[in-house]
Structures are given as structure tokens and as C-alpha cells.
């Protein structure tokens, strides 16, 4: 069953307080309680925003600000980024909701929305474990931020009501996966496998591999140990070569 108390809605660099306020009301309508902001947003205390957040002032006031997307989703086991630029492999909000229990594995789900004008950057989307696209008509594909949040929250609400309860294996949190990938990056650079000037694309593929595999916290720890050993071996080879 989708546990709505374990869902965090993350708004990245929102431009307008009105949209954040309307999103807060939509979340409370659907029973979601966790709103996170990356980069903050001015004007949330003003009368226009308070009016749009009618009945959800508690949720709006409890919104937590983070400096980076990584910090905002660090405790999530699965991170889904919403974008209109996604390819054929993108999920729909309904698919995400129906598969959430399996993908999250008893951890937290973070659903991420970008700025109103531009959406999430490619780098931010690579950081996400899956991309979600809301199917819209070609002649008017753009959705207001609060509308997109409402659609996503609605699908999760429906899935909570219809999904059978089942035990799910533990999944590594995003911060655990990123720590493992950081050490793996250092190890692979030390043996010449990664280009130190552009490690991003291969690391993005490795991130997706770990997510598809449903890596557990123990497996993330094992990967970190392997990465450290690789880095040590790479350093020894360089030391020997330097002394030759």
C-alpha cells in the first residue's frame, strides 16, 4: 500500500509563492503532508499566498527549505522527477503510484517538480531515479505547477485506497546511493576507467542500474567498500609507476 506519510513533494526553485500555496492546498486535499522547497520562495507569508493555501496553512508553514536537491531527497529510497521533456521510458503518474510500494521498499518516496518556466534541468533529472510525464494534449502541453502536483497527489491517493498491503524489502536511501556513487567515482577515476573531466554520464547509468536492482542499505555499504579498495589499488599502481 502507498503510505502517504512517506511521500515528500519537492518543489525546486519555485518562482511564484501563489503556485507554492496552491500546491500546498492540493497536497492537503489528497492527504499528503510533506512539502519541501529547494532554494526557498519569497512571499509565502503574504495575503495572496495565504488565500490560495486556504485550509492548508499548517502544511505551508511547515514546508522545509533545502539548499540543494540532493539534500532535499537524501532520505528518499526512490526519487521521481516530473518533466515534460521525458522520453519513451518515462512513467505516468498512475504507473508511478501503482509501482510505488515496490520501488520504495518501505522507505520514502520523493516526487520532484522543477521551476514553472523551465522545469528540472537535465542534471537534476539525471539525479532522479525515474522521470514522470503527465500526458497532455499536444496543442496545450504545459501545466501549472499546482495542477501537476494535484494530479500526482491524486494518483497516489487513489493507489493508497486500492492497493493491498504487502511487506517490501528495505531499499537504500538516495543519500546512501549517492555516497556509494561518490566513492565509486573516485575509485574508477583512480584506475583510469572514468574521465575525471566528465564522469557524469556514466555515473548516471550506474545510478539507474542500482535503482533498477533495488539496492539495499547493506549492498550500498558493500559497494562503498569495493570502491575504496579499487581507489587504494589504483593509488598503489600509480605510486609504483611513479617510482619506476
C-alpha positions as CSV (number, residue, x, y, z in Angstrom):
1,X,0.0,0.0,0.0
2,X,1.2,3.5,-0.8
3,X,1.9,5.2,2.6
4,X,1.2,8.8,2.0
5,X,3.0,9.7,5.2
6,X,6.2,8.6,3.5
7,X,5.8,10.8,0.4
8,X,7.7,14.1,0.2
9,X,6.8,16.7,-2.5
10,X,9.8,18.7,-3.5
11,X,9.5,22.0,-5.4
12,X,12.8,23.1,-7.0
13,X,13.4,26.9,-7.2
14,X,9.7,27.8,-7.4
15,X,9.2,31.3,-8.9
16,X,5.8,32.2,-7.5
17,X,4.5,32.0,-4.0
18,X,1.0,31.6,-5.4
19,X,1.9,28.3,-7.0
20,X,3.5,27.0,-3.9
21,X,0.5,28.0,-1.8
22,X,-1.9,26.3,-4.3
23,X,0.2,23.2,-4.3
24,X,0.1,23.1,-0.5
25,X,-3.7,23.1,-0.6
26,X,-3.8,20.4,-3.3
27,X,-1.5,18.2,-1.2
28,X,-3.7,18.6,1.9
29,X,-6.7,17.8,-0.2
30,X,-5.1,14.4,-1.1
31,X,-3.8,13.7,2.4
32,X,-0.1,14.4,1.7
33,X,1.7,16.3,4.5
34,X,5.3,16.9,3.5
35,X,6.3,19.9,1.3
36,X,10.0,20.6,0.7
37,X,11.4,23.6,-1.2
38,X,14.8,23.8,-2.9
39,X,16.1,27.4,-2.9
40,X,13.1,28.7,-0.9
41,X,10.4,31.1,-2.2
42,X,9.6,34.6,-1.2
43,X,6.1,35.8,-0.4
44,X,4.7,32.8,1.3
45,X,3.6,34.9,4.3
46,X,1.7,37.4,2.1
47,X,-2.1,37.7,1.9
48,X,-2.4,36.4,-1.7
49,X,-0.5,33.2,-0.9
50,X,-2.4,32.7,2.4
51,X,-5.7,33.0,0.5
52,X,-4.6,30.4,-2.1
53,X,-3.5,28.0,0.7
54,X,-6.9,28.2,2.4
55,X,-7.2,25.4,5.0
56,X,-3.6,24.3,4.3
57,X,-1.7,27.0,6.2
58,X,-0.2,24.4,8.6
59,X,1.3,22.5,5.7
60,X,2.6,25.7,4.0
61,X,4.1,26.9,7.3
62,X,5.7,23.5,7.9
63,X,7.4,23.5,4.4
64,X,11.2,22.8,4.8
65,X,13.7,24.6,2.7
66,X,16.9,23.0,1.4
67,X,19.9,24.4,-0.3
68,X,20.2,21.6,-2.9
69,X,18.1,18.9,-4.5
70,X,20.5,16.2,-3.1
71,X,19.8,17.4,0.5
72,X,16.1,17.6,-0.1
73,X,15.8,14.0,-1.3
74,X,18.7,12.5,0.7
75,X,16.4,10.3,2.8
76,X,14.3,9.0,-0.1
77,X,14.6,5.4,-1.4
78,X,13.1,6.5,-4.7
79,X,13.2,9.9,-6.4
80,X,10.8,10.6,-9.3
81,X,11.3,13.8,-11.3
82,X,8.4,15.3,-13.2
83,X,9.2,16.7,-16.7
84,X,7.5,17.4,-20.0
85,X,10.8,16.6,-21.8
86,X,10.9,12.9,-20.9
87,X,11.4,10.1,-23.5
88,X,9.6,6.9,-24.1
89,X,10.8,5.3,-20.9
90,X,9.1,7.9,-18.7
91,X,6.4,6.8,-16.2
92,X,2.9,8.3,-16.0
93,X,1.7,9.5,-12.6
94,X,-0.6,6.5,-12.4
95,X,2.2,4.0,-13.2
96,X,4.4,5.6,-10.5
97,X,1.6,5.4,-7.9
98,X,0.8,1.7,-8.7
99,X,4.5,0.7,-8.6
100,X,5.4,3.0,-5.6
101,X,5.4,0.3,-3.0
102,X,7.7,-2.0,-4.9
103,X,10.1,0.9,-5.9
104,X,10.3,2.5,-2.5
105,X,10.6,-0.8,-0.5
106,X,9.3,0.6,2.8
107,X,11.3,3.8,2.5
108,X,10.4,7.3,1.4
109,X,9.2,8.5,-2.0
110,X,10.2,11.9,-3.2
111,X,8.4,13.4,-6.2
112,X,10.2,16.4,-7.6
113,X,8.9,19.3,-9.7
114,X,11.0,22.0,-11.3
115,X,10.5,25.8,-11.8
116,X,7.4,26.9,-13.6
117,X,9.1,28.4,-16.6
118,X,11.8,25.9,-17.4
119,X,11.3,22.7,-15.4
120,X,14.0,20.5,-14.0
121,X,17.4,20.7,-15.6
122,X,19.0,17.7,-17.4
123,X,21.4,17.4,-14.5
124,X,18.6,17.4,-11.9
125,X,16.7,14.8,-14.0
126,X,19.8,12.6,-14.1
127,X,19.8,12.7,-10.3
128,X,16.3,11.3,-10.2
129,X,15.7,7.6,-10.3
130,X,12.8,7.9,-12.8
131,X,11.2,10.5,-14.9
132,X,7.5,11.0,-14.8
133,X,5.4,12.8,-17.6
134,X,1.8,13.8,-17.4
135,X,0.1,13.0,-20.7
136,X,-1.4,16.2,-22.1
137,X,-2.8,17.4,-25.4
138,X,-0.2,18.5,-27.9
139,X,-1.8,21.9,-28.5
140,X,-1.6,22.8,-24.8
141,X,1.1,20.6,-23.1
142,X,2.0,23.0,-20.3
143,X,0.5,22.6,-16.8
144,X,0.5,25.0,-13.9
145,X,2.8,23.7,-11.1
146,X,-0.1,23.3,-8.7
147,X,-2.1,21.4,-11.3
148,X,0.8,19.0,-11.8
149,X,1.2,18.5,-8.1
150,X,-2.5,17.8,-7.7
151,X,-2.6,15.2,-10.5
152,X,0.4,13.4,-8.9
153,X,-1.1,13.5,-5.4
154,X,-4.5,12.3,-6.7
155,X,-2.9,9.2,-8.3
156,X,-1.1,8.4,-5.1
157,X,-4.3,8.9,-3.1
158,X,-6.2,6.5,-5.3
159,X,-3.4,3.9,-5.2
160,X,-3.4,4.1,-1.4
161,X,-7.1,3.3,-1.3
162,X,-6.9,0.3,-3.7
163,X,-3.5,-1.3,-3.1
164,X,-3.3,-4.4,-0.9
165,X,-0.9,-4.1,2.0
166,X,2.3,-6.0,1.5
167,X,5.7,-6.2,3.0
168,X,8.5,-4.7,0.9
169,X,12.3,-5.2,1.2
170,X,14.3,-2.3,2.5
171,X,15.9,0.0,-0.1
172,X,18.9,2.1,0.2
173,X,18.2,5.8,0.6
174,X,19.2,8.3,-2.0
175,X,22.0,9.7,0.2
176,X,23.4,6.2,0.7
177,X,23.4,5.5,-3.1
178,X,25.0,8.9,-3.7
179,X,27.7,8.3,-1.1
180,X,28.4,4.9,-2.8
181,X,28.5,6.5,-6.2
182,X,30.8,9.3,-5.0
183,X,33.3,6.7,-3.7
184,X,32.9,4.6,-6.9
185,X,33.6,7.7,-8.9
186,X,36.9,8.2,-7.1
187,X,37.9,4.5,-7.4
188,X,37.1,4.3,-11.1
189,X,39.0,7.6,-11.8
190,X,42.0,6.1,-10.0
191,X,42.1,3.1,-12.4
192,X,41.5,5.2,-15.5
193,X,38.0,3.9,-16.2
194,X,36.3,7.3,-15.8
195,X,37.2,10.6,-17.4
196,X,37.7,12.9,-14.4
197,X,36.6,15.9,-16.5
198,X,33.2,14.3,-17.4
199,X,32.2,11.4,-15.1
200,X,28.5,12.4,-15.1
201,X,27.0,10.4,-17.9
202,X,28.5,7.0,-16.8
203,X,27.6,7.7,-13.2
204,X,24.0,8.4,-14.2
205,X,23.9,5.0,-15.9
206,X,25.3,3.4,-12.8
207,X,22.8,5.2,-10.6
208,X,19.9,3.8,-12.8
209,X,21.5,0.3,-12.5
210,X,21.4,0.5,-8.7
211,X,17.9,1.7,-8.7
212,X,16.6,-1.0,-11.0
213,X,18.4,-3.6,-8.9
214,X,16.7,-2.2,-5.8
215,X,19.9,-2.0,-3.8
216,X,19.6,-2.4,-0.1
217,X,21.5,-0.4,2.5
218,X,23.8,-3.4,3.1
219,X,24.5,-3.6,-0.7
220,X,25.2,0.1,-0.8
221,X,27.7,-0.3,2.0
222,X,29.3,-3.3,0.2
223,X,29.7,-1.2,-2.9
224,X,31.4,1.6,-0.9
225,X,33.9,-1.0,0.5
226,X,34.6,-2.2,-3.0
227,X,35.0,1.3,-4.3
228,X,37.5,2.2,-1.5
229,X,39.6,-0.9,-2.3
230,X,39.6,0.0,-6.0
231,X,40.7,3.5,-5.1
232,X,43.5,2.1,-2.9
233,X,44.7,-0.3,-5.6
234,X,44.6,2.5,-8.2
235,X,46.7,4.6,-5.9
236,X,49.2,1.8,-5.4
237,X,49.6,1.3,-9.1
238,X,50.2,5.0,-9.6
239,X,52.7,5.0,-6.8
240,X,54.7,2.1,-8.3
241,X,54.7,3.6,-11.7
242,X,55.8,6.9,-10.3
243,X,58.8,5.2,-8.5
244,X,59.8,3.2,-11.6
